[in-house]
Amino acid sequence: MTFDASENVHLINERLLMMAEKTADTFYSTEKTYSNATGIKDRELSLFEDAQHIETYWKPDYVKQESEKLIQ
């Protein structure tokens, strides 16, 4: 059994905000999911530069960027 988050993302019809580090090993998955989100009019892919995944949870610069995106 496998799980592919991008498989049914076209069914989402709410606002979508995805955040990712553009050089991450898993970025291909984020990019695929975002491109498959065809049913969403208000969608955004926000990219970090030079961030390690865990740093996006606690480093002030990344947290500020994330917080600002969430309250827009």
mmCIF file of the N, C-alpha and C atoms, coordinates in Angstrom:
data_MODEL
# 
_entry.id   MODEL 
# 
loop_
_atom_site.group_PDB 
_atom_site.id 
_atom_site.type_symbol 
_atom_site.label_atom_id 
_atom_site.label_alt_id 
_atom_site.label_comp_id 
_atom_site.label_asym_id 
_atom_site.label_entity_id 
_atom_site.label_seq_id 
_atom_site.pdbx_PDB_ins_code 
_atom_site.Cartn_x 
_atom_site.Cartn_y 
_atom_site.Cartn_z 
_atom_site.occupancy 
_atom_site.B_iso_or_equiv 
_atom_site.pdbx_formal_charge 
_atom_site.auth_seq_id 
_atom_site.auth_comp_id 
_atom_site.auth_asym_id 
_atom_site.auth_atom_id 
_atom_site.pdbx_PDB_model_num 
ATOM 1   N N  . MET A 1 1  ? 0.849   -1.177 0.000   1.00 0.00 ? 1  MET A N  1 
ATOM 2   C CA . MET A 1 1  ? 0.000   0.000  0.000   1.00 0.00 ? 1  MET A CA 1 
ATOM 3   C C  . MET A 1 1  ? 0.894   1.238  0.000   1.00 0.00 ? 1  MET A C  1 
ATOM 4   N N  . THR A 1 2  ? 0.568   2.178  -0.855  1.00 0.00 ? 2  THR A N  1 
ATOM 5   C CA . THR A 1 2  ? 1.332   3.422  -0.912  1.00 0.00 ? 2  THR A CA 1 
ATOM 6   C C  . THR A 1 2  ? 0.395   4.608  -0.775  1.00 0.00 ? 2  THR A C  1 
ATOM 7   N N  . PHE A 1 3  ? 0.967   5.736  -0.413  1.00 0.00 ? 3  PHE A N  1 
ATOM 8   C CA . PHE A 1 3  ? 0.196   6.971  -0.277  1.00 0.00 ? 3  PHE A CA 1 
ATOM 9   C C  . PHE A 1 3  ? 0.851   8.040  -1.127  1.00 0.00 ? 3  PHE A C  1 
ATOM 10  N N  . ASP A 1 4  ? 0.066   8.699  -1.937  1.00 0.00 ? 4  ASP A N  1 
ATOM 11  C CA . ASP A 1 4  ? 0.550   9.789  -2.774  1.00 0.00 ? 4  ASP A CA 1 
ATOM 12  C C  . ASP A 1 4  ? -0.349  10.993 -2.515  1.00 0.00 ? 4  ASP A C  1 
ATOM 13  N N  . ALA A 1 5  ? 0.179   11.978 -1.804  1.00 0.00 ? 5  ALA A N  1 
ATOM 14  C CA . ALA A 1 5  ? -0.612  13.156 -1.421  1.00 0.00 ? 5  ALA A CA 1 
ATOM 15  C C  . ALA A 1 5  ? -1.137  13.918 -2.621  1.00 0.00 ? 5  ALA A C  1 
ATOM 16  N N  . SER A 1 6  ? -0.477  13.791 -3.743  1.00 0.00 ? 6  SER A N  1 
ATOM 17  C CA . SER A 1 6  ? -0.893  14.560 -4.916  1.00 0.00 ? 6  SER A CA 1 
ATOM 18  C C  . SER A 1 6  ? -2.033  13.905 -5.688  1.00 0.00 ? 6  SER A C  1 
ATOM 19  N N  . GLU A 1 7  ? -2.338  12.674 -5.357  1.00 0.00 ? 7  GLU A N  1 
ATOM 20  C CA . GLU A 1 7  ? -3.298  11.903 -6.146  1.00 0.00 ? 7  GLU A CA 1 
ATOM 21  C C  . GLU A 1 7  ? -4.697  12.519 -6.218  1.00 0.00 ? 7  GLU A C  1 
ATOM 22  N N  . ASN A 1 8  ? -5.217  12.977 -5.094  1.00 0.00 ? 8  ASN A N  1 
ATOM 23  C CA . ASN A 1 8  ? -6.577  13.523 -5.072  1.00 0.00 ? 8  ASN A CA 1 
ATOM 24  C C  . ASN A 1 8  ? -6.621  15.003 -4.714  1.00 0.00 ? 8  ASN A C  1 
ATOM 25  N N  . VAL A 1 9  ? -5.510  15.669 -4.810  1.00 0.00 ? 9  VAL A N  1 
ATOM 26  C CA . VAL A 1 9  ? -5.462  17.081 -4.437  1.00 0.00 ? 9  VAL A CA 1 
ATOM 27  C C  . VAL A 1 9  ? -6.351  17.934 -5.335  1.00 0.00 ? 9  VAL A C  1 
ATOM 28  N N  . HIS A 1 10 ? -6.661  17.459 -6.507  1.00 0.00 ? 10 HIS A N  1 
ATOM 29  C CA . HIS A 1 10 ? -7.560  18.208 -7.403  1.00 0.00 ? 10 HIS A CA 1 
ATOM 30  C C  . HIS A 1 10 ? -8.965  18.350 -6.815  1.00 0.00 ? 10 HIS A C  1 
ATOM 31  N N  . LEU A 1 11 ? -9.286  17.558 -5.794  1.00 0.00 ? 11 LEU A N  1 
ATOM 32  C CA . LEU A 1 11 ? -10.597 17.630 -5.152  1.00 0.00 ? 11 LEU A CA 1 
ATOM 33  C C  . LEU A 1 11 ? -10.694 18.764 -4.129  1.00 0.00 ? 11 LEU A C  1 
ATOM 34  N N  . ILE A 1 12 ? -9.574  19.298 -3.715  1.00 0.00 ? 12 ILE A N  1 
ATOM 35  C CA . ILE A 1 12 ? -9.573  20.403 -2.751  1.00 0.00 ? 12 ILE A CA 1 
ATOM 36  C C  . ILE A 1 12 ? -10.099 21.649 -3.450  1.00 0.00 ? 12 ILE A C  1 
ATOM 37  N N  . ASN A 1 13 ? -11.000 22.357 -2.780  1.00 0.00 ? 13 ASN A N  1 
ATOM 38  C CA . ASN A 1 13 ? -11.520 23.588 -3.366  1.00 0.00 ? 13 ASN A CA 1 
ATOM 39  C C  . ASN A 1 13 ? -11.386 24.778 -2.415  1.00 0.00 ? 13 ASN A C  1 
ATOM 40  N N  . GLU A 1 14 ? -10.550 24.649 -1.424  1.00 0.00 ? 14 GLU A N  1 
ATOM 41  C CA . GLU A 1 14 ? -10.261 25.724 -0.484  1.00 0.00 ? 14 GLU A CA 1 
ATOM 42  C C  . GLU A 1 14 ? -8.901  26.324 -0.808  1.00 0.00 ? 14 GLU A C  1 
ATOM 43  N N  . ARG A 1 15 ? -8.613  27.444 -0.209  1.00 0.00 ? 15 ARG A N  1 
ATOM 44  C CA . ARG A 1 15 ? -7.316  28.096 -0.388  1.00 0.00 ? 15 ARG A CA 1 
ATOM 45  C C  . ARG A 1 15 ? -6.194  27.120 -0.017  1.00 0.00 ? 15 ARG A C  1 
ATOM 46  N N  . LEU A 1 16 ? -5.128  27.146 -0.794  1.00 0.00 ? 16 LEU A N  1 
ATOM 47  C CA . LEU A 1 16 ? -4.001  26.251 -0.553  1.00 0.00 ? 16 LEU A CA 1 
ATOM 48  C C  . LEU A 1 16 ? -2.709  27.051 -0.489  1.00 0.00 ? 16 LEU A C  1 
ATOM 49  N N  . LEU A 1 17 ? -1.982  26.878 0.598   1.00 0.00 ? 17 LEU A N  1 
ATOM 50  C CA . LEU A 1 17 ? -0.659  27.473 0.749   1.00 0.00 ? 17 LEU A CA 1 
ATOM 51  C C  . LEU A 1 17 ? 0.308   26.340 1.035   1.00 0.00 ? 17 LEU A C  1 
ATOM 52  N N  . MET A 1 18 ? 1.264   26.145 0.141   1.00 0.00 ? 18 MET A N  1 
ATOM 53  C CA . MET A 1 18 ? 2.301   25.139 0.338   1.00 0.00 ? 18 MET A CA 1 
ATOM 54  C C  . MET A 1 18 ? 3.623   25.867 0.503   1.00 0.00 ? 18 MET A C  1 
ATOM 55  N N  . MET A 1 19 ? 4.444   25.394 1.426   1.00 0.00 ? 19 MET A N  1 
ATOM 56  C CA . MET A 1 19 ? 5.746   25.993 1.681   1.00 0.00 ? 19 MET A CA 1 
ATOM 57  C C  . MET A 1 19 ? 6.803   24.914 1.553   1.00 0.00 ? 19 MET A C  1 
ATOM 58  N N  . ALA A 1 20 ? 7.897   25.258 0.876   1.00 0.00 ? 20 ALA A N  1 
ATOM 59  C CA . ALA A 1 20 ? 8.943   24.263 0.657   1.00 0.00 ? 20 ALA A CA 1 
ATOM 60  C C  . ALA A 1 20 ? 10.287  24.936 0.427   1.00 0.00 ? 20 ALA A C  1 
ATOM 61  N N  . GLU A 1 21 ? 11.337  24.182 0.631   1.00 0.00 ? 21 GLU A N  1 
ATOM 62  C CA . GLU A 1 21 ? 12.695  24.628 0.318   1.00 0.00 ? 21 GLU A CA 1 
ATOM 63  C C  . GLU A 1 21 ? 13.001  24.118 -1.077  1.00 0.00 ? 21 GLU A C  1 
ATOM 64  N N  . LYS A 1 22 ? 13.353  25.013 -1.968  1.00 0.00 ? 22 LYS A N  1 
ATOM 65  C CA . LYS A 1 22 ? 13.430  24.638 -3.384  1.00 0.00 ? 22 LYS A CA 1 
ATOM 66  C C  . LYS A 1 22 ? 14.547  23.673 -3.744  1.00 0.00 ? 22 LYS A C  1 
ATOM 67  N N  . THR A 1 23 ? 15.523  23.475 -2.865  1.00 0.00 ? 23 THR A N  1 
ATOM 68  C CA . THR A 1 23 ? 16.572  22.498 -3.155  1.00 0.00 ? 23 THR A CA 1 
ATOM 69  C C  . THR A 1 23 ? 16.422  21.224 -2.317  1.00 0.00 ? 23 THR A C  1 
ATOM 70  N N  . ALA A 1 24 ? 15.297  21.091 -1.623  1.00 0.00 ? 24 ALA A N  1 
ATOM 71  C CA . ALA A 1 24 ? 15.066  19.905 -0.788  1.00 0.00 ? 24 ALA A CA 1 
ATOM 72  C C  . ALA A 1 24 ? 14.960  18.652 -1.654  1.00 0.00 ? 24 ALA A C  1 
ATOM 73  N N  . ASP A 1 25 ? 15.398  17.543 -1.108  1.00 0.00 ? 25 ASP A N  1 
ATOM 74  C CA . ASP A 1 25 ? 15.311  16.265 -1.823  1.00 0.00 ? 25 ASP A CA 1 
ATOM 75  C C  . ASP A 1 25 ? 13.869  15.898 -2.160  1.00 0.00 ? 25 ASP A C  1 
ATOM 76  N N  . THR A 1 26 ? 12.941  16.375 -1.366  1.00 0.00 ? 26 THR A N  1 
ATOM 77  C CA . THR A 1 26 ? 11.532  16.030 -1.556  1.00 0.00 ? 26 THR A CA 1 
ATOM 78  C C  . THR A 1 26 ? 10.748  17.102 -2.315  1.00 0.00 ? 26 THR A C  1 
ATOM 79  N N  . PHE A 1 27 ? 11.425  18.102 -2.853  1.00 0.00 ? 27 PHE A N  1 
ATOM 80  C CA . PHE A 1 27 ? 10.722  19.192 -3.540  1.00 0.00 ? 27 PHE A CA 1 
ATOM 81  C C  . PHE A 1 27 ? 9.897   18.695 -4.724  1.00 0.00 ? 27 PHE A C  1 
ATOM 82  N N  . TYR A 1 28 ? 10.362  17.659 -5.380  1.00 0.00 ? 28 TYR A N  1 
ATOM 83  C CA . TYR A 1 28 ? 9.611   17.116 -6.520  1.00 0.00 ? 28 TYR A CA 1 
ATOM 84  C C  . TYR A 1 28 ? 8.188   16.750 -6.108  1.00 0.00 ? 28 TYR A C  1 
ATOM 85  N N  . SER A 1 29 ? 8.017   16.245 -4.892  1.00 0.00 ? 29 SER A N  1 
ATOM 86  C CA . SER A 1 29 ? 6.699   15.854 -4.404  1.00 0.00 ? 29 SER A CA 1 
ATOM 87  C C  . SER A 1 29 ? 5.817   17.082 -4.175  1.00 0.00 ? 29 SER A C  1 
ATOM 88  N N  . THR A 1 30 ? 6.393   18.117 -3.601  1.00 0.00 ? 30 THR A N  1 
ATOM 89  C CA . THR A 1 30 ? 5.658   19.366 -3.386  1.00 0.00 ? 30 THR A CA 1 
ATOM 90  C C  . THR A 1 30 ? 5.236   19.966 -4.717  1.00 0.00 ? 30 THR A C  1 
ATOM 91  N N  . GLU A 1 31 ? 6.156   19.988 -5.653  1.00 0.00 ? 31 GLU A N  1 
ATOM 92  C CA . GLU A 1 31 ? 5.886   20.561 -6.970  1.00 0.00 ? 31 GLU A CA 1 
ATOM 93  C C  . GLU A 1 31 ? 4.783   19.775 -7.701  1.00 0.00 ? 31 GLU A C  1 
ATOM 94  N N  . LYS A 1 32 ? 4.834   18.455 -7.584  1.00 0.00 ? 32 LYS A N  1 
ATOM 95  C CA . LYS A 1 32 ? 3.818   17.605 -8.218  1.00 0.00 ? 32 LYS A CA 1 
ATOM 96  C C  . LYS A 1 32 ? 2.448   17.849 -7.591  1.00 0.00 ? 32 LYS A C  1 
ATOM 97  N N  . THR A 1 33 ? 2.406   17.900 -6.273  1.00 0.00 ? 33 THR A N  1 
ATOM 98  C CA . THR A 1 33 ? 1.149   18.136 -5.579  1.00 0.00 ? 33 THR A CA 1 
ATOM 99  C C  . THR A 1 33 ? 0.575   19.494 -5.951  1.00 0.00 ? 33 THR A C  1 
ATOM 100 N N  . TYR A 1 34 ? 1.417   20.519 -5.965  1.00 0.00 ? 34 TYR A N  1 
ATOM 101 C CA . TYR A 1 34 ? 0.965   21.870 -6.322  1.00 0.00 ? 34 TYR A CA 1 
ATOM 102 C C  . TYR A 1 34 ? 0.420   21.908 -7.749  1.00 0.00 ? 34 TYR A C  1 
ATOM 103 N N  . SER A 1 35 ? 1.107   21.289 -8.664  1.00 0.00 ? 35 SER A N  1 
ATOM 104 C CA . SER A 1 35 ? 0.654   21.320 -10.059 1.00 0.00 ? 35 SER A CA 1 
ATOM 105 C C  . SER A 1 35 ? -0.631  20.517 -10.266 1.00 0.00 ? 35 SER A C  1 
ATOM 106 N N  . ASN A 1 36 ? -0.885  19.535 -9.413  1.00 0.00 ? 36 ASN A N  1 
ATOM 107 C CA . ASN A 1 36 ? -2.114  18.747 -9.518  1.00 0.00 ? 36 ASN A CA 1 
ATOM 108 C C  . ASN A 1 36 ? -3.310  19.407 -8.831  1.00 0.00 ? 36 ASN A C  1 
ATOM 109 N N  . ALA A 1 37 ? -3.073  20.486 -8.119  1.00 0.00 ? 37 ALA A N  1 
ATOM 110 C CA . ALA A 1 37 ? -4.146  21.184 -7.398  1.00 0.00 ? 37 ALA A CA 1 
ATOM 111 C C  . ALA A 1 37 ? -4.913  22.091 -8.355  1.00 0.00 ? 37 ALA A C  1 
ATOM 112 N N  . THR A 1 38 ? -5.504  21.497 -9.353  1.00 0.00 ? 38 THR A N  1 
ATOM 113 C CA . THR A 1 38 ? -6.144  22.258 -10.428 1.00 0.00 ? 38 THR A CA 1 
ATOM 114 C C  . THR A 1 38 ? -7.517  22.805 -10.060 1.00 0.00 ? 38 THR A C  1 
ATOM 115 N N  . GLY A 1 39 ? -8.128  22.318 -9.006  1.00 0.00 ? 39 GLY A N  1 
ATOM 116 C CA . GLY A 1 39 ? -9.448  22.797 -8.607  1.00 0.00 ? 39 GLY A CA 1 
ATOM 117 C C  . GLY A 1 39 ? -9.407  23.988 -7.674  1.00 0.00 ? 39 GLY A C  1 
ATOM 118 N N  . ILE A 1 40 ? -8.218  24.502 -7.418  1.00 0.00 ? 40 ILE A N  1 
ATOM 119 C CA . ILE A 1 40 ? -8.047  25.578 -6.447  1.00 0.00 ? 40 ILE A CA 1 
ATOM 120 C C  . ILE A 1 40 ? -7.721  26.875 -7.171  1.00 0.00 ? 40 ILE A C  1 
ATOM 121 N N  . LYS A 1 41 ? -8.581  27.874 -7.002  1.00 0.00 ? 41 LYS A N  1 
ATOM 122 C CA . LYS A 1 41 ? -8.331  29.166 -7.639  1.00 0.00 ? 41 LYS A CA 1 
ATOM 123 C C  . LYS A 1 41 ? -7.289  29.965 -6.872  1.00 0.00 ? 41 LYS A C  1 
ATOM 124 N N  . ASP A 1 42 ? -7.344  29.901 -5.541  1.00 0.00 ? 42 ASP A N  1 
ATOM 125 C CA . ASP A 1 42 ? -6.442  30.674 -4.691  1.00 0.00 ? 42 ASP A CA 1 
ATOM 126 C C  . ASP A 1 42 ? -5.389  29.728 -4.116  1.00 0.00 ? 42 ASP A C  1 
ATOM 127 N N  . ARG A 1 43 ? -4.286  29.606 -4.818  1.00 0.00 ? 43 ARG A N  1 
ATOM 128 C CA . ARG A 1 43 ? -3.217  28.709 -4.363  1.00 0.00 ? 43 ARG A CA 1 
ATOM 129 C C  . ARG A 1 43 ? -1.876  29.411 -4.495  1.00 0.00 ? 43 ARG A C  1 
ATOM 130 N N  . GLU A 1 44 ? -0.953  29.012 -3.640  1.00 0.00 ? 44 GLU A N  1 
ATOM 131 C CA . GLU A 1 44 ? 0.378   29.618 -3.664  1.00 0.00 ? 44 GLU A CA 1 
ATOM 132 C C  . GLU A 1 44 ? 1.412   28.596 -3.212  1.00 0.00 ? 44 GLU A C  1 
ATOM 133 N N  . LEU A 1 45 ? 2.549   28.644 -3.861  1.00 0.00 ? 45 LEU A N  1 
ATOM 134 C CA . LEU A 1 45 ? 3.702   27.846 -3.460  1.00 0.00 ? 45 LEU A CA 1 
ATOM 135 C C  . LEU A 1 45 ? 4.774   28.824 -3.019  1.00 0.00 ? 45 LEU A C  1 
ATOM 136 N N  . SER A 1 46 ? 5.033   28.858 -1.723  1.00 0.00 ? 46 SER A N  1 
ATOM 137 C CA . SER A 1 46 ? 6.018   29.767 -1.146  1.00 0.00 ? 46 SER A CA 1 
ATOM 138 C C  . SER A 1 46 ? 7.326   29.001 -0.945  1.00 0.00 ? 46 SER A C  1 
ATOM 139 N N  . LEU A 1 47 ? 8.406   29.558 -1.460  1.00 0.00 ? 47 LEU A N  1 
ATOM 140 C CA . LEU A 1 47 ? 9.689   28.853 -1.423  1.00 0.00 ? 47 LEU A CA 1 
ATOM 141 C C  . LEU A 1 47 ? 10.672  29.511 -0.467  1.00 0.00 ? 47 LEU A C  1 
ATOM 142 N N  . PHE A 1 48 ? 11.358  28.675 0.290   1.00 0.00 ? 48 PHE A N  1 
ATOM 143 C CA . PHE A 1 48 ? 12.442  29.125 1.155   1.00 0.00 ? 48 PHE A CA 1 
ATOM 144 C C  . PHE A 1 48 ? 13.756  28.925 0.417   1.00 0.00 ? 48 PHE A C  1 
ATOM 145 N N  . GLU A 1 49 ? 14.742  29.706 0.785   1.00 0.00 ? 49 GLU A N  1 
ATOM 146 C CA . GLU A 1 49 ? 16.079  29.511 0.230   1.00 0.00 ? 49 GLU A CA 1 
ATOM 147 C C  . GLU A 1 49 ? 17.030  29.138 1.359   1.00 0.00 ? 49 GLU A C  1 
ATOM 148 N N  . ASP A 1 50 ? 17.828  28.127 1.126   1.00 0.00 ? 50 ASP A N  1 
ATOM 149 C CA . ASP A 1 50 ? 18.879  27.704 2.057   1.00 0.00 ? 50 ASP A CA 1 
ATOM 150 C C  . ASP A 1 50 ? 18.358  27.303 3.432   1.00 0.00 ? 50 ASP A C  1 
ATOM 151 N N  . ALA A 1 51 ? 17.172  26.742 3.500   1.00 0.00 ? 51 ALA A N  1 
ATOM 152 C CA . ALA A 1 51 ? 16.606  26.315 4.784   1.00 0.00 ? 51 ALA A CA 1 
ATOM 153 C C  . ALA A 1 51 ? 16.657  24.799 4.893   1.00 0.00 ? 51 ALA A C  1 
ATOM 154 N N  . GLN A 1 52 ? 17.015  24.320 6.050   1.00 0.00 ? 52 GLN A N  1 
ATOM 155 C CA . GLN A 1 52 ? 16.856  22.911 6.364   1.00 0.00 ? 52 GLN A CA 1 
ATOM 156 C C  . GLN A 1 52 ? 15.437  22.749 6.901   1.00 0.00 ? 52 GLN A C  1 
ATOM 157 N N  . HIS A 1 53 ? 14.826  21.619 6.648   1.00 0.00 ? 53 HIS A N  1 
ATOM 158 C CA . HIS A 1 53 ? 13.424  21.416 7.019   1.00 0.00 ? 53 HIS A CA 1 
ATOM 159 C C  . HIS A 1 53 ? 13.141  21.826 8.463   1.00 0.00 ? 53 HIS A C  1 
ATOM 160 N N  . ILE A 1 54 ? 13.910  21.311 9.396   1.00 0.00 ? 54 ILE A N  1 
ATOM 161 C CA . ILE A 1 54 ? 13.638  21.563 10.811  1.00 0.00 ? 54 ILE A CA 1 
ATOM 162 C C  . ILE A 1 54 ? 13.803  23.040 11.165  1.00 0.00 ? 54 ILE A C  1 
ATOM 163 N N  . GLU A 1 55 ? 14.648  23.753 10.430  1.00 0.00 ? 55 GLU A N  1 
ATOM 164 C CA . GLU A 1 55 ? 14.855  25.184 10.699  1.00 0.00 ? 55 GLU A CA 1 
ATOM 165 C C  . GLU A 1 55 ? 13.602  26.007 10.432  1.00 0.00 ? 55 GLU A C  1 
ATOM 166 N N  . THR A 1 56 ? 12.754  25.539 9.559   1.00 0.00 ? 56 THR A N  1 
ATOM 167 C CA . THR A 1 56 ? 11.539  26.298 9.248   1.00 0.00 ? 56 THR A CA 1 
ATOM 168 C C  . THR A 1 56 ? 10.568  26.322 10.419  1.00 0.00 ? 56 THR A C  1 
ATOM 169 N N  . TYR A 1 57 ? 10.820  25.514 11.442  1.00 0.00 ? 57 TYR A N  1 
ATOM 170 C CA . TYR A 1 57 ? 9.963   25.486 12.626  1.00 0.00 ? 57 TYR A CA 1 
ATOM 171 C C  . TYR A 1 57 ? 10.430  26.441 13.717  1.00 0.00 ? 57 TYR A C  1 
ATOM 172 N N  . TRP A 1 58 ? 11.707  26.815 13.720  1.00 0.00 ? 58 TRP A N  1 
ATOM 173 C CA . TRP A 1 58 ? 12.181  27.605 14.849  1.00 0.00 ? 58 TRP A CA 1 
ATOM 174 C C  . TRP A 1 58 ? 13.042  28.818 14.502  1.00 0.00 ? 58 TRP A C  1 
ATOM 175 N N  . LYS A 1 59 ? 13.634  28.889 13.338  1.00 0.00 ? 59 LYS A N  1 
ATOM 176 C CA . LYS A 1 59 ? 14.476  30.047 13.006  1.00 0.00 ? 59 LYS A CA 1 
ATOM 177 C C  . LYS A 1 59 ? 13.587  31.262 12.746  1.00 0.00 ? 59 LYS A C  1 
ATOM 178 N N  . PRO A 1 60 ? 13.854  32.371 13.449  1.00 0.00 ? 60 PRO A N  1 
ATOM 179 C CA . PRO A 1 60 ? 12.986  33.550 13.357  1.00 0.00 ? 60 PRO A CA 1 
ATOM 180 C C  . PRO A 1 60 ? 12.699  34.029 11.932  1.00 0.00 ? 60 PRO A C  1 
ATOM 181 N N  . ASP A 1 61 ? 13.679  34.047 11.059  1.00 0.00 ? 61 ASP A N  1 
ATOM 182 C CA . ASP A 1 61 ? 13.443  34.525 9.692   1.00 0.00 ? 61 ASP A CA 1 
ATOM 183 C C  . ASP A 1 61 ? 12.422  33.661 8.957   1.00 0.00 ? 61 ASP A C  1 
ATOM 184 N N  . TYR A 1 62 ? 12.521  32.356 9.127   1.00 0.00 ? 62 TYR A N  1 
ATOM 185 C CA . TYR A 1 62 ? 11.593  31.448 8.455   1.00 0.00 ? 62 TYR A CA 1 
ATOM 186 C C  . TYR A 1 62 ? 10.209  31.493 9.095   1.00 0.00 ? 62 TYR A C  1 
ATOM 187 N N  . VAL A 1 63 ? 10.179  31.530 10.423  1.00 0.00 ? 63 VAL A N  1 
ATOM 188 C CA . VAL A 1 63 ? 8.900   31.594 11.133  1.00 0.00 ? 63 VAL A CA 1 
ATOM 189 C C  . VAL A 1 63 ? 8.163   32.886 10.774  1.00 0.00 ? 63 VAL A C  1 
ATOM 190 N N  . LYS A 1 64 ? 8.896   33.978 10.661  1.00 0.00 ? 64 LYS A N  1 
ATOM 191 C CA . LYS A 1 64 ? 8.281   35.255 10.282  1.00 0.00 ? 64 LYS A CA 1 
ATOM 192 C C  . LYS A 1 64 ? 7.687   35.154 8.876   1.00 0.00 ? 64 LYS A C  1 
ATOM 193 N N  . GLN A 1 65 ? 8.444   34.601 7.955   1.00 0.00 ? 65 GLN A N  1 
ATOM 194 C CA . GLN A 1 65 ? 7.965   34.448 6.579   1.00 0.00 ? 65 GLN A CA 1 
ATOM 195 C C  . GLN A 1 65 ? 6.701   33.585 6.542   1.00 0.00 ? 65 GLN A C  1 
ATOM 196 N N  . GLU A 1 66 ? 6.712   32.486 7.278   1.00 0.00 ? 66 GLU A N  1 
ATOM 197 C CA . GLU A 1 66 ? 5.550   31.591 7.318   1.00 0.00 ? 66 GLU A CA 1 
ATOM 198 C C  . GLU A 1 66 ? 4.340   32.283 7.937   1.00 0.00 ? 66 GLU A C  1 
ATOM 199 N N  . SER A 1 67 ? 4.569   32.964 9.045   1.00 0.00 ? 67 SER A N  1 
ATOM 200 C CA . SER A 1 67 ? 3.479   33.646 9.748   1.00 0.00 ? 67 SER A CA 1 
ATOM 201 C C  . SER A 1 67 ? 2.834   34.708 8.875   1.00 0.00 ? 67 SER A C  1 
ATOM 202 N N  . GLU A 1 68 ? 3.647   35.468 8.177   1.00 0.00 ? 68 GLU A N  1 
ATOM 203 C CA . GLU A 1 68 ? 3.111   36.509 7.297   1.00 0.00 ? 68 GLU A CA 1 
ATOM 204 C C  . GLU A 1 68 ? 2.259   35.907 6.183   1.00 0.00 ? 68 GLU A C  1 
ATOM 205 N N  . LYS A 1 69 ? 2.683   34.782 5.657   1.00 0.00 ? 69 LYS A N  1 
ATOM 206 C CA . LYS A 1 69 ? 1.910   34.113 4.607   1.00 0.00 ? 69 LYS A CA 1 
ATOM 207 C C  . LYS A 1 69 ? 0.566   33.612 5.144   1.00 0.00 ? 69 LYS A C  1 
ATOM 208 N N  . LEU A 1 70 ? 0.578   33.106 6.363   1.00 0.00 ? 70 LEU A N  1 
ATOM 209 C CA . LEU A 1 70 ? -0.638  32.530 6.938   1.00 0.00 ? 70 LEU A CA 1 
ATOM 210 C C  . LEU A 1 70 ? -1.707  33.572 7.251   1.00 0.00 ? 70 LEU A C  1 
ATOM 211 N N  . ILE A 1 71 ? -1.292  34.801 7.557   1.00 0.00 ? 71 ILE A N  1 
ATOM 212 C CA . ILE A 1 71 ? -2.283  35.819 7.921   1.00 0.00 ? 71 ILE A CA 1 
ATOM 213 C C  . ILE A 1 71 ? -2.690  36.709 6.751   1.00 0.00 ? 71 ILE A C  1 
ATOM 214 N N  . GLN A 1 72 ? -2.167  36.472 5.577   1.00 0.00 ? 72 GLN A N  1 
ATOM 215 C CA . GLN A 1 72 ? -2.546  37.271 4.407   1.00 0.00 ? 72 GLN A CA 1 
ATOM 216 C C  . GLN A 1 72 ? -3.978  36.997 4.018   1.00 0.00 ? 72 GLN A C  1 
# 
